[in-house]
Amino acid sequence: MNSDLKLNHTVSGSNVDPAYSRTASRIRLQVPVFLRGSDATGVDFIELTRTLNISAKGACITSSHLLRVNQIVHLTIPAPAPSSSSMVPSETPPITAKVRRQQDLGDLRVFGLEFLRSLE
């Protein structure tokens, strides 16, 4: 499979390859997220990046860091400034995910993540 097909599948859900079957549909949605983890050399980092698509069970993200397949990372969605209302949380809990696949596209690295707990 060429890289264009992989990216199309990863980003839009088209050109589905049987090796990449999913249990939840993904939607194309760019959401800013803080990505925390350690790179392939073991150096801890935090990076503001974005999702390319997301589902209840996983997401496709970009990162400038080199991650390893099967490593654990943490995503946090930035929240607005705290409100006086008790209905608005002051922060979002981290989402723990496992890196399932990666692809380099020039300077851009794309990673497929599986959430350890479904967002449903």
DSSP file (Angstrom, degrees, kcal/mol; ACC not computed):
  #  RESIDUE AA STRUCTURE BP1 BP2  ACC     N-H-->O    O-->H-N    N-H-->O    O-->H-N    TCO  KAPPA ALPHA  PHI   PSI    X-CA   Y-CA   Z-CA
    1    1 A M              0   0    0      0, 0.0     2,-0.1     0, 0.0    16,-0.0   0.000 360.0 360.0 360.0 134.2    0.0    0.0    0.0
    2    2 A N     >  -     0   0    0      1,-0.1     4,-1.8     4,-0.0     3,-0.3  -0.372 360.0-107.9 -83.7 167.8    1.5    3.4   -0.9
    3    3 A S  H  > S+     0   0    0      1,-0.2     4,-2.7     2,-0.2     5,-0.2   0.819 116.3  59.5 -66.0 -31.2    1.7    6.3    1.6
    4    4 A D  H  > S+     0   0    0      1,-0.2     4,-2.7     2,-0.2    -1,-0.2   0.915 106.7  47.3 -63.1 -41.6   -1.1    8.3   -0.2
    5    5 A L  H  > S+     0   0    0     -3,-0.3     4,-2.8     2,-0.2     5,-0.2   0.912 111.6  50.6 -65.4 -41.3   -3.5    5.4    0.4
    6    6 A K  H  X S+     0   0    0     -4,-1.8     4,-3.2     2,-0.2    -2,-0.2   0.934 112.4  46.2 -61.9 -45.0   -2.5    5.1    4.1
    7    7 A L  H  X S+     0   0    0     -4,-2.7     4,-3.5     2,-0.2     5,-0.4   0.930 112.2  50.7 -65.3 -43.4   -2.9    8.8    4.6
    8    8 A N  H  X>S+     0   0    0     -4,-2.7     4,-2.7     1,-0.2     5,-1.0   0.929 114.5  44.5 -57.8 -44.3   -6.3    8.8    2.9
    9    9 A H  H  X5S+     0   0    0     -4,-2.8     4,-1.2     4,-0.2    -2,-0.2   0.944 116.8  45.5 -64.1 -46.3   -7.4    5.9    5.0
   10   10 A T  H  <5S+     0   0    0     -4,-3.2    -2,-0.2    -5,-0.2    -1,-0.2   0.900 123.2  33.9 -65.1 -41.4   -6.0    7.5    8.2
   11   11 A V  H  <5S+     0   0    0     -4,-3.5    -3,-0.2    -5,-0.2    -2,-0.2   0.910 135.4  15.1 -84.7 -43.8   -7.4   10.9    7.5
   12   12 A S  H  <5S-     0   0    0     -4,-2.7    -3,-0.2    -5,-0.4    -2,-0.2   0.612  90.2-120.1-113.1 -12.8  -10.7   10.4    5.7
   13   13 A G  S  <<S+     0   0    0     -4,-1.2     3,-0.3    -5,-1.0    -4,-0.2   0.455  72.6 123.1  86.0  -0.6  -11.6    6.7    6.2
   14   14 A S        +     0   0    0     -6,-0.9    -1,-0.3     1,-0.2    -2,-0.2  -0.414  56.5  36.7 -88.6 171.3  -11.6    6.0    2.5
   15   15 A N  S    S-     0   0    0      1,-0.2     2,-0.2    -2,-0.1    -6,-0.2   0.937  84.6-158.7  53.9  51.3   -9.6    3.4    0.7
   16   16 A V        -     0   0    0     -3,-0.3    -1,-0.2    -8,-0.1     5,-0.1  -0.426   8.1-155.1 -69.3 128.2  -10.0    1.0    3.6
   17   17 A D    >   -     0   0    0     -2,-0.2     3,-2.4    -3,-0.2    -1,-0.0  -0.863  21.4-127.1 -98.8 136.2   -7.4   -1.7    3.8
   18   18 A P  G >  S+     0   0    0      0, 0.0     3,-1.0     0, 0.0    -1,-0.1   0.778 108.0  64.7 -56.4 -26.8   -8.5   -4.9    5.7
   19   19 A A  G 3  S+     0   0    0      1,-0.3    -3,-0.0    -3,-0.0     0, 0.0   0.684 101.0  52.8 -69.4 -15.9   -5.4   -4.7    8.0
   20   20 A Y  G <  S+     0   0    0     -3,-2.4    -1,-0.3     2,-0.0    -3,-0.1  -0.164  75.9 156.1-112.5  38.6   -6.8   -1.4    9.3
   21   21 A S    <   -     0   0    0     -3,-1.0     2,-0.3    -5,-0.1    -2,-0.0  -0.340  24.8-155.9 -67.1 148.8  -10.3   -2.5   10.4
   22   22 A R        -     0   0    0      1,-0.1     3,-0.1     4,-0.0    -1,-0.0  -0.859  24.2-151.6-124.5 156.6  -12.0   -0.4   13.1
   23   23 A T  S    S+     0   0    0     -2,-0.3     2,-0.4     1,-0.2    -1,-0.1   0.491  88.0  42.1-102.3  -7.7  -14.7   -1.0   15.6
   24   24 A A  S    S-     0   0    0     31,-0.0    -1,-0.2    32,-0.0     2,-0.1  -1.000  87.0-114.1-139.6 139.5  -15.8    2.7   15.7
   25   25 A S        -     0   0    0     -2,-0.4    31,-0.4    -3,-0.1     2,-0.3  -0.443  29.1-141.3 -70.2 141.4  -16.2    5.2   12.9
   26   26 A R        -     0   0    0     29,-0.1     2,-0.4    -2,-0.1    29,-0.2  -0.793   8.0-150.6-102.2 149.0  -13.9    8.1   12.8
   27   27 A I  E     -A   54   0A   0     27,-2.6    27,-2.0    -2,-0.3     2,-0.8  -0.929  26.0-111.0-116.4 145.1  -14.9   11.6   11.9
   28   28 A R  E     +A   53   0A   0     -2,-0.4     2,-0.3    25,-0.2    25,-0.3  -0.631  59.4 146.6 -73.8 110.2  -12.6   14.2   10.3
   29   29 A L        -     0   0    0     -2,-0.8     2,-0.8    23,-0.5    -2,-0.1  -0.930  40.9-147.4-152.3 120.3  -12.2   16.7   13.2
   30   30 A Q        +     0   0    0     -2,-0.3    22,-0.2    20,-0.1    31,-0.1  -0.819  26.6 171.6 -93.3 113.3   -9.2   18.8   14.0
   31   31 A V        -     0   0    0     -2,-0.8    20,-1.9    20,-0.1     2,-0.2  -0.978  34.2-120.4-120.6 129.6   -9.1   19.3   17.8
   32   32 A P  E     +B   50   0A   0      0, 0.0     2,-0.3     0, 0.0    18,-0.3  -0.503  40.7 175.0 -67.9 137.7   -6.2   20.9   19.6
   33   33 A V  E     -B   49   0A   0     16,-1.9    16,-3.1    -2,-0.2     2,-0.6  -0.994  34.0-126.9-142.0 147.1   -4.6   18.6   22.1
   34   34 A F  E     -BC  48  76A   0     42,-3.3    42,-1.9    -2,-0.3     2,-0.5  -0.859  27.9-155.2 -88.5 127.1   -1.6   18.5   24.4
   35   35 A L  E     -BC  47  75A   0     12,-3.3    12,-2.2    -2,-0.6     2,-0.4  -0.922  12.1-173.9-105.7 123.6    0.4   15.4   23.7
   36   36 A R  E     +BC  46  74A   0     38,-2.8    38,-2.4    -2,-0.5     2,-0.3  -0.946  30.1  94.2-118.4 139.6    2.6   14.1   26.6
   37   37 A G  E     -B   45   0A   0      8,-1.8     8,-2.7    -2,-0.4     2,-0.4  -0.964  67.6 -77.3 176.1-160.5    5.0   11.3   26.4
   38   38 A S  E     -B   44   0A   0     34,-0.3     6,-0.3    -2,-0.3    -2,-0.0  -0.989  41.1-125.5-128.4 141.9    8.6   10.4   25.8
   39   39 A D    >   -     0   0    0      4,-2.6     3,-2.2    -2,-0.4    28,-0.2  -0.094  41.8 -83.6 -77.9-177.5   10.2   10.3   22.4
   40   40 A A  T 3  S+     0   0    0     26,-1.9    27,-0.1     1,-0.3    -1,-0.1   0.698 130.7  54.2 -62.8 -19.6   12.1    7.4   20.9
   41   41 A T  T 3  S-     0   0    0     25,-0.2    -1,-0.3     2,-0.1    -2,-0.0   0.456 121.3-106.2 -92.7  -1.2   15.3    8.5   22.7
   42   42 A G  S <  S+     0   0    0     -3,-2.2     2,-0.5     1,-0.3    -2,-0.1   0.512  71.9 142.3  92.6   5.4   13.5    8.5   26.1
   43   43 A V        -     0   0    0      1,-0.0    -4,-2.6    -5,-0.0    -1,-0.3  -0.703  49.7-127.2 -84.7 126.0   13.3   12.3   26.4
   44   44 A D  E     +B   38   0A   0     -2,-0.5     2,-0.3    -6,-0.3    -6,-0.3  -0.409  36.9 171.2 -69.3 146.0   10.0   13.5   28.0
   45   45 A F  E     -B   37   0A   0     -8,-2.7    -8,-1.8    -2,-0.1     2,-0.4  -0.974  29.5-153.3-149.2 162.1    8.0   16.2   26.1
   46   46 A I  E     +B   36   0A   0     -2,-0.3     2,-0.4   -10,-0.2   -10,-0.2  -0.985  23.7 179.9-135.0 133.7    4.8   18.0   25.9
   47   47 A E  E     -B   35   0A   0    -12,-2.2   -12,-3.3    -2,-0.4     2,-0.7  -0.996  28.8-133.8-138.8 136.3    3.6   19.3   22.6
   48   48 A L  E     +B   34   0A   0     -2,-0.4   -14,-0.2   -14,-0.2     2,-0.2  -0.837  51.0 139.6 -87.5 118.9    0.5   21.3   21.4
   49   49 A T  E     -B   33   0A   0    -16,-3.1   -16,-1.9    -2,-0.7     2,-0.3  -0.493  39.6-115.0-137.5-155.6   -0.7   19.5   18.3
   50   50 A R  E     -B   32   0A   0     12,-0.4    12,-1.6   -18,-0.3     2,-0.2  -0.988  15.7-112.6-151.2 158.5   -4.0   18.4   16.8
   51   51 A T  E     - D   0  61A   0    -20,-1.9    10,-0.3    -2,-0.3     3,-0.1  -0.615  11.8-163.2 -83.7 153.3   -6.1   15.5   15.8
   52   52 A L  E    S-     0   0A   0      8,-3.6   -23,-0.5     1,-0.5     2,-0.3   0.673  80.3  -7.5-101.4 -33.4   -6.8   14.8   12.1
   53   53 A N  E     -AD  28  60A   0      7,-1.2     7,-2.3   -25,-0.3    -1,-0.5  -0.967  69.3-166.0-154.9 164.0   -9.7   12.5   12.9
   54   54 A I  E     +AD  27  59A   0    -27,-2.0   -27,-2.6    -2,-0.3     2,-0.3  -0.994   8.6 176.1-153.4 151.3  -11.2   11.0   16.1
   55   55 A S        -     0   0    0      3,-2.9     3,-0.3    -2,-0.3   -29,-0.1  -0.835  52.0 -89.6-141.7-178.0  -13.6    8.3   17.3
   56   56 A A  S    S+     0   0    0    -31,-0.4    63,-3.1    -2,-0.3    64,-0.3   0.733 126.7  38.0 -67.3 -20.8  -14.7    7.0   20.6
   57   57 A K  S    S-     0   0    0     61,-0.2    58,-2.4     1,-0.2     2,-0.3   0.494 125.1 -18.2-112.3  -5.7  -11.9    4.4   20.5
   58   58 A G  E     - E   0 114A   0     56,-0.3    -3,-2.9    -3,-0.3     2,-0.3  -0.991  50.2-136.7-178.4-177.6   -9.0    6.3   19.0
   59   59 A A  E     -DE  54 113A   0     54,-1.5    54,-3.4    -2,-0.3     2,-0.5  -0.983  16.8-127.7-155.3 160.5   -7.6    9.2   17.0
   60   60 A C  E     +DE  53 112A   0     -7,-2.3    -8,-3.6    -2,-0.3    -7,-1.2  -0.980  39.1 174.2-111.6 126.9   -5.1   10.1   14.3
   61   61 A I  E     -DE  51 111A   0     50,-2.4    50,-2.8    -2,-0.5     2,-0.3  -0.829  27.3-127.3-128.3 165.3   -2.7   12.9   15.4
   62   62 A T  E     + E   0 110A   0    -12,-1.6   -12,-0.4    -2,-0.3     2,-0.3  -0.822  28.7 174.1-105.9 154.7    0.3   14.8   14.1
   63   63 A S  E     - E   0 109A   0     46,-1.8    46,-0.7    -2,-0.3     4,-0.1  -0.969  36.4-147.1-157.0 146.0    3.5   15.2   16.1
   64   64 A S  S    S+     0   0    0     -2,-0.3     2,-0.2    44,-0.1    -1,-0.1   0.534  82.2  86.1 -86.1  -7.5    7.0   16.5   15.5
   65   65 A H  S    S-     0   0    0     44,-0.1     2,-0.7   -26,-0.0    -2,-0.1  -0.619  83.8-118.4 -94.1 152.6    8.3   13.9   17.9
   66   66 A L        -     0   0    0     -2,-0.2   -26,-1.9    43,-0.0     2,-0.3  -0.822  36.9-172.4 -90.7 115.9    9.3   10.3   17.0
   67   67 A L        -     0   0    0     -2,-0.7     2,-0.4   -28,-0.2   -28,-0.1  -0.709  18.7-122.8-106.5 159.2    7.1    7.9   18.9
   68   68 A R    >   -     0   0    0     -2,-0.3     3,-1.9     4,-0.1    31,-0.3  -0.806  30.3-103.9-102.2 142.4    7.3    4.1   19.2
   69   69 A V  T 3  S+     0   0    0     -2,-0.4    31,-0.2     1,-0.3     3,-0.1  -0.421 108.1  19.9 -60.4 137.6    4.6    1.7   18.2
   70   70 A N  T 3  S+     0   0    0     29,-3.8    -1,-0.3     1,-0.3     2,-0.1   0.343  92.8 131.6  79.2  -0.7    2.9    0.3   21.4
   71   71 A Q    <   -     0   0    0     -3,-1.9    28,-2.6    28,-0.1     2,-0.4  -0.468  58.6-117.7 -77.3 156.4    4.1    3.1   23.6
   72   72 A I  E     + F   0  98A   0     26,-0.2   -34,-0.3    -2,-0.1     2,-0.3  -0.779  35.1 175.3 -95.7 135.1    1.7    4.9   25.9
   73   73 A V  E     - F   0  97A   0     24,-2.7    24,-2.7    -2,-0.4     2,-0.4  -0.870  21.6-132.6-131.2 167.0    1.0    8.6   25.5
   74   74 A H  E     -CF  36  96A   0    -38,-2.4   -38,-2.8    -2,-0.3     2,-0.4  -0.985  13.1-161.8-127.3 132.6   -1.4   11.1   27.1
   75   75 A L  E     -CF  35  95A   0     20,-2.8    20,-3.4    -2,-0.4     2,-0.4  -0.920   6.0-175.0-112.0 137.1   -3.7   13.6   25.4
   76   76 A T  E     -C   34   0A   0    -42,-1.9   -42,-3.3    -2,-0.4    -2,-0.0  -0.999  20.3-138.0-130.6 131.0   -5.3   16.5   27.2
   77   77 A I        -     0   0    0     -2,-0.4    15,-0.4    16,-0.3   -44,-0.2  -0.765  30.9-115.2 -86.7 124.0   -7.8   18.9   25.5
   78   78 A P        -     0   0    0      0, 0.0    13,-0.1     0, 0.0    -1,-0.1  -0.333  32.5-150.5 -59.7 137.7   -7.0   22.5   26.4
   79   79 A A        -     0   0    0     11,-0.2    11,-0.1     1,-0.1    13,-0.0  -0.787  17.9-104.6-108.4 152.9   -9.9   24.0   28.4
   80   80 A P        -     0   0    0      0, 0.0     3,-0.1     0, 0.0    -1,-0.1  -0.180  60.3 -65.3 -65.7 169.3  -10.9   27.7   28.4
   81   81 A A  S    S-     0   0    0      1,-0.1    10,-0.1    10,-0.0     0, 0.0  -0.216  73.3 -81.7 -54.0 145.2  -10.1   29.8   31.4
   82   82 A P        -     0   0    0      0, 0.0     2,-0.3     0, 0.0    -1,-0.1  -0.163  48.5-147.5 -53.8 142.2  -11.8   28.6   34.6
   83   83 A S        -     0   0    0      5,-0.3     5,-0.1     2,-0.3     7,-0.0  -0.715  20.8-123.6-108.1 160.0  -15.4   29.8   35.0
   84   84 A S  S    S+     0   0    0     -2,-0.3     2,-0.3     2,-0.0    -1,-0.1   0.644  86.7  98.1 -76.4 -12.5  -17.3   30.6   38.1
   85   85 A S    >   -     0   0    0      1,-0.1     3,-1.0     4,-0.1    -2,-0.3  -0.587  68.8-148.1 -78.2 134.1  -19.9   28.1   37.1
   86   86 A S  T 3  S+     0   0    0     -2,-0.3    -1,-0.1     1,-0.2     4,-0.1   0.576  94.4  71.4 -74.9  -8.0  -19.6   24.7   38.7
   87   87 A M  T 3  S+     0   0    0      1,-0.1    -1,-0.2     2,-0.1    -3,-0.0   0.688  87.3  69.8 -79.7 -18.9  -21.0   23.2   35.5
   88   88 A V  S <  S-     0   0    0     -3,-1.0    -5,-0.3    -5,-0.1    -1,-0.1  -0.888  85.0-132.6-104.3 116.8  -17.8   24.0   33.5
   89   89 A P        -     0   0    0      0, 0.0     3,-0.1     0, 0.0    -2,-0.1  -0.368   6.6-137.8 -66.8 146.9  -14.8   21.8   34.5
   90   90 A S  S    S+     0   0    0      1,-0.2     2,-0.3    -8,-0.1   -11,-0.2   0.674  84.3   6.7 -79.2 -17.2  -11.6   23.7   35.0
   91   91 A E  S    S-     0   0    0    -13,-0.1    -1,-0.2   -10,-0.1   -10,-0.0  -0.983  73.2-117.6-155.7 161.5   -9.6   21.0   33.2
   92   92 A T        -     0   0    0    -15,-0.4     3,-0.1    -2,-0.3   -13,-0.1  -0.847  35.9-112.9-101.9 141.7  -10.1   17.9   31.2
   93   93 A P        -     0   0    0      0, 0.0   -16,-0.3     0, 0.0   -18,-0.0  -0.419  42.2 -96.4 -69.0 148.4   -8.8   14.6   32.4
   94   94 A P        -     0   0    0      0, 0.0     2,-0.6     0, 0.0   -18,-0.2  -0.327  29.5-136.6 -64.3 146.8   -5.9   13.1   30.3
   95   95 A I  E     -F   75   0A   0    -20,-3.4   -20,-2.8    -3,-0.1     2,-0.4  -0.935  16.8-145.3-103.6 120.1   -6.8   10.5   27.7
   96   96 A T  E     +F   74   0A   0     -2,-0.6    20,-2.6   -22,-0.2    21,-0.6  -0.726  26.3 172.4 -90.3 133.9   -4.4    7.6   27.8
   97   97 A A  E     -FG  73 115A   0    -24,-2.7   -24,-2.7    -2,-0.4     2,-0.4  -0.946  28.8-131.9-141.0 158.4   -3.7    6.0   24.4
   98   98 A K  E     -FG  72 114A   0     16,-2.8    16,-2.5    -2,-0.3     2,-0.5  -0.933  28.2-120.1-111.1 135.1   -1.4    3.5   22.8
   99   99 A V  E     + G   0 113A   0    -28,-2.6   -29,-3.8    -2,-0.4    14,-0.2  -0.630  35.1 173.0 -73.3 121.7    0.5    4.3   19.6
  100  100 A R  E     -     0   0A   0     12,-3.3     2,-0.3    -2,-0.5    13,-0.2   0.741  60.1  -3.5-103.3 -31.0   -0.7    1.7   17.0
  101  101 A R  E     - G   0 112A   0     11,-1.3    11,-2.3   -33,-0.1    -1,-0.4  -0.986  57.3-158.9-157.5 162.2    0.9    2.9   13.8
  102  102 A Q  E     - G   0 111A   0     -2,-0.3     2,-0.3     9,-0.2     9,-0.2  -0.971   3.4-171.8-143.3 157.4    3.0    5.7   12.4
  103  103 A Q  E     - G   0 110A   0      7,-2.1     7,-3.0    -2,-0.3     2,-0.5  -0.959  15.5-143.6-152.1 131.9    3.8    7.3    9.1
  104  104 A D  E     + G   0 109A   0     -2,-0.3     2,-0.4     5,-0.2     5,-0.2  -0.852  16.3 178.9 -96.1 128.2    6.3    9.9    8.1
  105  105 A L  E >   - G   0 108A   0      3,-3.7     3,-1.8    -2,-0.5     2,-0.4  -0.755  63.3 -69.3-127.5  83.7    5.1   12.4    5.4
  106  106 A G  T 3  S-     0   0    0     -2,-0.4    -1,-0.1     1,-0.3     0, 0.0  -0.559 117.1 -12.0  67.8-125.8    8.0   14.7    4.8
  107  107 A D  T 3  S+     0   0    0     -2,-0.4     2,-0.4    -3,-0.1    -1,-0.3   0.559 123.9  89.2 -81.0  -8.6    8.4   16.9    8.0
  108  108 A L  E <   - G   0 105A   0     -3,-1.8    -3,-3.7   -46,-0.0     2,-0.5  -0.768  59.4-162.3 -97.0 132.1    5.0   15.7    9.2
  109  109 A R  E     -EG  63 104A   0    -46,-0.7   -46,-1.8    -2,-0.4     2,-0.4  -0.955   6.9-162.9-110.8 130.3    4.6   12.6   11.4
  110  110 A V  E     -EG  62 103A   0     -7,-3.0    -7,-2.1    -2,-0.5     2,-0.4  -0.937   6.0-168.5-115.4 134.3    1.1   11.0   11.6
  111  111 A F  E     -EG  61 102A   0    -50,-2.8   -50,-2.4    -2,-0.4     2,-0.6  -0.977  16.6-144.1-128.1 135.4    0.2    8.6   14.4
  112  112 A G  E     -EG  60 101A   0    -11,-2.3   -12,-3.3    -2,-0.4   -11,-1.3  -0.870  26.2-166.2 -93.8 124.7   -2.8    6.3   14.8
  113  113 A L  E     -EG  59  99A   0    -54,-3.4   -54,-1.5    -2,-0.6     2,-0.5  -0.878  15.4-153.9-115.3 144.5   -3.7    6.0   18.5
  114  114 A E  E     -EG  58  98A   0    -16,-2.5   -16,-2.8    -2,-0.4   -56,-0.3  -0.979  23.7-129.3-113.5 123.5   -6.0    3.6   20.3
  115  115 A F  E     - G   0  97A   0    -58,-2.4   -18,-0.3    -2,-0.5     3,-0.1  -0.492   5.8-142.0 -70.3 138.4   -7.6    4.9   23.5
  116  116 A L  S    S+     0   0    0    -20,-2.6     2,-0.4     1,-0.2    -1,-0.1   0.795  94.5  33.0 -72.1 -27.1   -7.1    2.6   26.5
  117  117 A R  S    S-     0   0    0    -21,-0.6    -1,-0.2   -61,-0.0   -21,-0.1  -0.997  96.1-116.2-128.2 129.0  -10.6    3.5   27.6
  118  118 A S        -     0   0    0     -2,-0.4   -61,-0.2     1,-0.1   -62,-0.1  -0.223  12.6-134.9 -59.0 147.1  -13.3    4.3   25.1
  119  119 A L              0   0    0    -63,-3.1    -1,-0.1     1,-0.2   -62,-0.1   0.465 360.0 360.0 -81.4  -2.0  -14.7    7.9   25.2
  120  120 A E              0   0    0    -64,-0.3    -1,-0.2     0, 0.0    -2,-0.1   0.491 360.0 360.0 -66.5 360.0  -18.3    6.5   24.9
